[in-house]
Amino acid sequence: MERNRLMRWQAGNVIIETDAAGNRKPTRAKSLDRIDGIVTAIYACGLAERDEGPKTYQGTGIAWV
């Protein structure tokens, strides 16, 4: 299986910062390269976690529908 080279490159540019309240956020503070795909994936996971819509997957385990 071919891995996603673009996401791997962007993941290598991400640094996680933690503020005083313990919140974590991705940053590219030490890199000039892009991290947009990683940030988008984080947002998508957060939205999927809160989704209360109809459940369409009927199997077991993790699946993207």
N, C-alpha and C positions, 0 to 999 in steps of 0.2 A: 504494500500500500504506500502510495506516494504521500509524504507529509507536506503540509502547507508551508513552503519556504518563506512566503511573505509574513505569515503570522509568527514563525520562528524568529525571523529577523526583527520584527517589531517587539516580540517578547524580550529579546536581548537588549532592547533599548529602554525598557521600563524599570523604574525604581519606585518602590512603595514608600511613601512618607506617612508617618503617623503624627497626628496632632495631639495636643494636651488632653483632649477628651477621649483619646483612643481610636478616633476615626482614621481609617486608612484610605489613601487615594493614590492612584498611579500618577507618576510624573516622569518627565524626561529631563530632569534637572541637569544631569551630567552628560546628556547626549543631544546632538542636534538633529537626530533622525526621528522618524515618525513612530507614533504609538497608537494611531487612530483605530486600527483594527482591534487592538487589545481592549481599548476603552469601550468600543462598540460592543464587543463580546461581553464585557462586564455589565454594561447596561442591559443587554438582552437577557442575561441570566437573572438579573434583579427583577426585570419585568415579568419573566416567566415564573419566578418564584411567587409573585403576588397575583398571578392570573387566577381568576375565579370562574372562568368560562367553562363550557362543557368539556368533560374529559373524553377524548376520543381514543386514547391508547388503552387497550384492554389486556395487554400482556404483562409480563413481570420484568423488572429491571429498567434501566435507563433507555429511553428512546426519544428521538426527535421526530415529531409528527408534522 
